[in-house]
Amino acid sequence: MDLFLDFIRRFIVALAYVSPLLIGFILIIVVLALIIGKREGWTRFDAVYFAFITATTVGFGDLNPKTRLSRFLSIVVAMLGLMFTGIVIAIAIHAADYAFRHSPDFTEAIRKFGG
């Protein structure tokens, strides 16, 4: 349980530290979504839905941009989504590494099995 709590604490602290960057990514994605939606004649909800489906690389394909500018902006949304995801994954890896390195049970297991 201590391992899990150490991970959660470290993850939340690191997330709070980079939250301005992550919030910036989200705001840019939403603004691009609204631009794409306006050009494509979509509702605001559909535009934001499309952007987040694209940013998370899910890509259901139910909404497709038709104009060149919208397609280009969709690529930018996808790249921002990849960067956002990469940062969150890096934070999770850092938190897990910290939790494992500071866990007495894990340290003892590594010492015992020669790691």
C-alpha positions in Angstrom: 0.0 0.0 0.0 2.9 2.4 0.7 4.2 1.8 -2.8 0.9 2.8 -4.3 0.5 5.9 -2.1 4.1 7.0 -2.9 3.3 6.6 -6.6 0.0 8.6 -6.3 1.7 11.4 -4.2 4.6 11.7 -6.6 2.3 11.6 -9.7 0.0 14.3 -8.3 2.9 16.6 -7.3 4.5 16.2 -10.7 1.2 16.7 -12.5 0.6 19.9 -10.5 4.1 21.1 -11.5 3.5 20.7 -15.2 -0.3 21.6 -15.1 0.2 25.0 -16.8 1.8 23.2 -19.8 -0.9 20.6 -19.9 -3.7 23.2 -19.5 -2.1 25.1 -22.3 -2.2 22.0 -24.6 -5.8 21.5 -23.8 -6.7 25.2 -24.5 -4.9 25.1 -27.8 -6.7 21.9 -28.7 -10.1 23.4 -27.9 -9.3 26.6 -29.8 -8.2 24.5 -32.9 -11.3 22.4 -32.5 -13.6 25.4 -32.6 -11.8 26.7 -35.7 -12.1 23.3 -37.4 -15.7 23.0 -36.4 -16.6 26.5 -37.7 -15.0 25.7 -41.1 -16.6 22.3 -41.3 -20.1 23.5 -40.1 -20.1 21.3 -37.0 -21.6 22.1 -33.7 -19.2 23.2 -30.9 -19.7 19.9 -29.2 -18.9 17.9 -32.3 -15.8 20.0 -33.0 -14.4 19.5 -29.4 -15.4 15.8 -29.6 -13.5 15.4 -32.9 -10.5 17.2 -31.5 -10.2 15.1 -28.4 -10.8 11.9 -30.4 -8.0 13.0 -32.7 -5.7 14.1 -29.9 -6.0 10.8 -28.1 -5.4 9.0 -31.4 -8.7 7.0 -31.1 -10.0 8.4 -34.4 -13.4 6.8 -34.8 -13.8 8.3 -38.2 -17.4 9.5 -37.7 -16.3 13.2 -38.3 -13.9 14.0 -41.1 -12.5 17.4 -42.0 -12.9 18.2 -45.7 -10.9 21.4 -46.2 -7.1 21.6 -46.4 -6.8 24.0 -43.5 -9.1 21.8 -41.3 -7.0 18.8 -42.2 -3.8 20.6 -41.4 -5.2 21.8 -38.1 -6.3 18.2 -37.3 -2.6 17.1 -37.7 -1.6 19.8 -35.3 -4.3 18.6 -32.8 -2.9 15.1 -33.2 0.6 16.2 -32.5 -0.4 18.2 -29.5 -2.3 15.2 -28.2 0.8 13.0 -28.6 2.9 15.5 -26.7 0.2 15.8 -23.9 0.1 12.0 -23.6 3.9 11.7 -23.7 4.2 14.2 -20.8 1.6 12.3 -18.7 3.3 9.0 -19.4 6.7 10.4 -18.5 5.2 11.7 -15.2 3.8 8.3 -14.4 7.1 6.6 -15.2 8.9 9.0 -12.9 6.4 8.5 -10.1 6.7 4.7 -10.5 10.5 4.8 -10.5 10.5 7.0 -7.4 8.0 4.7 -5.6 9.9 1.6 -6.4 13.3 3.0 -5.5 11.9 4.2 -2.1 10.1 0.9 -1.3 11.9 -1.2 1.3 10.3 -4.4 0.0 11.4 -3.6 -3.6 14.9 -2.6 -2.6 15.3 -5.8 -0.6 14.0 -7.9 -3.5 16.5 -6.3 -5.9 19.3 -6.8 -3.4 18.3 -10.5 -2.9 18.1 -11.4 -6.6 21.2 -9.4 -7.6 19.6 -6.6 -9.7 
